[in-house]
C-alpha cells in the first residue's frame, strides 16, 4: 500500500483532505474486487464508518471514514499513474514555493465556493491548469 494525493504532495489543508492509498496485490491473479472486499470485511465496524465499495467501468474503490481520526480514506487497486502524478506535483512544489502557495489557495477557494464535489472541478485538474499557466509564464520548467 502506497499513499498518494494531496497528503503526499503537500497540498492538503488542515482537516480538509482525505488519505488516498494505492494498493498493489502481490499476485496478478487476485482480482481488485476480491482484494478490496477482503479489506472491507476486515474493517472494525465501530471504528470505520461510511464504508463503500464502488465499482466503476474501469476502476474499483474502497472508501471509508476513520471515526478516531475523522479522516476519509480511499483505497484504489493497481493505480500507479496517481503515484506519479503526486510525485510530479510534489516536485513542482519544491521547485517554487509560489506554485505551492497558489495551488493550495486555489484548491481551498474551489472547495469553499463549490462545496458539492460533484459540481466543481477536481483539485487535480485545477493544479494541472496552474502548472500549465506557470510554465507558459516561464515560472515553472516542463518536467
C-alpha positions as CSV (number, residue, x, y, z in Angstrom):
1,X,0.0,0.0,0.0
2,X,1.4,3.4,-1.0
3,X,-0.2,6.8,-0.1
4,X,-0.6,9.4,-2.8
5,X,-2.5,12.6,-3.5
6,X,-2.6,15.9,-1.5
7,X,-1.5,14.2,1.7
8,X,1.8,13.2,0.0
9,X,2.3,16.3,-2.3
10,X,1.7,18.8,0.5
11,X,-1.5,20.4,-0.8
12,X,-3.8,19.1,1.9
13,X,-5.5,21.6,4.1
14,X,-5.8,21.2,7.9
15,X,-8.6,18.8,8.4
16,X,-9.8,19.2,4.8
17,X,-8.2,16.3,3.0
18,X,-8.6,12.6,2.7
19,X,-6.0,9.9,2.6
20,X,-5.6,8.2,-0.8
21,X,-3.9,4.9,-0.9
22,X,-2.9,2.8,-3.9
23,X,-2.9,-1.0,-3.2
24,X,-0.8,-3.3,-5.3
25,X,-1.6,-7.0,-4.6
26,X,1.4,-9.4,-4.7
27,X,-0.3,-11.6,-7.2
28,X,-1.7,-10.5,-10.6
29,X,-4.2,-13.4,-10.4
30,X,-6.1,-11.8,-7.4
31,X,-8.8,-9.5,-8.6
32,X,-9.1,-6.0,-7.4
33,X,-12.7,-6.7,-6.2
34,X,-11.5,-9.6,-4.0
35,X,-8.7,-7.5,-2.6
36,X,-10.9,-4.7,-1.6
37,X,-13.7,-6.9,-0.4
38,X,-11.2,-8.7,1.9
39,X,-10.1,-5.3,3.3
40,X,-13.7,-4.2,3.7
41,X,-14.6,-7.4,5.6
42,X,-11.7,-6.9,8.0
43,X,-12.6,-3.3,9.0
44,X,-13.8,-2.8,12.5
45,X,-17.4,-1.6,12.1
46,X,-17.2,0.5,15.3
47,X,-14.1,2.5,14.1
48,X,-14.7,2.7,10.4
49,X,-18.0,4.0,9.0
50,X,-19.4,5.1,5.7
51,X,-17.8,2.0,4.1
52,X,-18.5,1.9,0.4
53,X,-17.1,-0.5,-2.3
54,X,-17.7,1.4,-5.5
55,X,-17.2,-0.3,-8.9
56,X,-16.9,1.8,-11.9
57,X,-16.3,1.0,-15.6
58,X,-12.5,0.8,-15.3
59,X,-11.8,1.1,-11.5
60,X,-12.9,-0.1,-8.1
61,X,-12.6,1.9,-5.0
62,X,-13.0,1.2,-1.3
63,X,-13.8,4.3,0.8
64,X,-14.5,4.7,4.5
65,X,-14.1,7.1,7.4
66,X,-11.9,6.5,10.4
67,X,-14.0,7.7,13.4
68,X,-11.0,8.2,15.6
69,X,-9.0,10.5,13.3
70,X,-12.1,11.7,11.3
71,X,-10.0,11.0,8.1
72,X,-11.8,9.8,4.9
73,X,-9.7,7.0,3.3
74,X,-9.9,5.9,-0.3
75,X,-8.1,2.7,-1.5
76,X,-7.6,2.0,-5.2
77,X,-6.0,-1.1,-6.6
78,X,-3.2,-1.0,-9.1
79,X,-3.3,2.7,-9.8
80,X,0.3,3.6,-10.4
81,X,-0.4,6.7,-12.5
82,X,-1.7,8.5,-9.4
83,X,1.6,7.9,-7.7
84,X,3.5,9.6,-10.5
85,X,1.0,12.5,-10.6
86,X,1.5,13.1,-6.8
87,X,5.3,12.9,-7.2
88,X,5.2,15.4,-10.1
89,X,3.1,17.9,-8.1
90,X,5.5,17.4,-5.1
91,X,8.5,18.2,-7.3
92,X,6.9,21.4,-8.6
93,X,6.1,22.4,-5.1
94,X,9.7,22.0,-4.1
95,X,10.9,23.9,-7.2
96,X,8.9,27.1,-6.5
97,X,7.1,28.0,-3.3
98,X,4.8,30.3,-5.3
99,X,3.4,27.3,-7.1
100,X,2.7,25.5,-3.8
101,X,1.0,28.6,-2.3
102,X,-1.1,29.3,-5.4
103,X,-2.1,25.7,-5.8
104,X,-3.1,25.5,-2.1
105,X,-5.1,28.7,-2.3
106,X,-6.9,27.7,-5.5
107,X,-7.8,24.3,-4.0
108,X,-9.2,25.9,-0.9
109,X,-11.1,28.5,-2.9
110,X,-12.6,25.8,-5.1
111,X,-13.8,23.8,-2.1
112,X,-15.2,26.9,-0.4
113,X,-17.1,28.2,-3.4
114,X,-18.3,24.8,-4.6
115,X,-18.9,22.6,-1.5
116,X,-20.6,19.9,-3.6
117,X,-17.7,17.9,-5.1
118,X,-20.0,16.9,-8.0
119,X,-20.4,20.5,-9.1
120,X,-16.8,21.6,-9.0
121,X,-13.6,21.0,-11.0
122,X,-11.5,18.5,-9.1
123,X,-8.4,19.8,-7.3
124,X,-6.0,17.8,-9.6
125,X,-7.4,19.5,-12.7
126,X,-7.0,22.9,-11.1
127,X,-3.4,22.1,-10.2
128,X,-2.6,21.0,-13.7
129,X,-4.1,24.2,-15.1
130,X,-1.9,26.2,-12.7
131,X,1.2,24.2,-13.7
132,X,0.5,24.9,-17.4
133,X,-0.1,28.6,-16.8
134,X,3.1,28.9,-14.8
135,X,5.1,27.0,-17.5
136,X,3.7,29.4,-20.1
137,X,4.9,32.3,-17.9
138,X,8.4,30.7,-17.6
139,X,8.0,30.3,-13.8
140,X,8.0,26.5,-13.8
141,X,10.0,24.3,-16.1
142,X,8.4,21.5,-18.1
143,X,9.3,18.2,-16.3
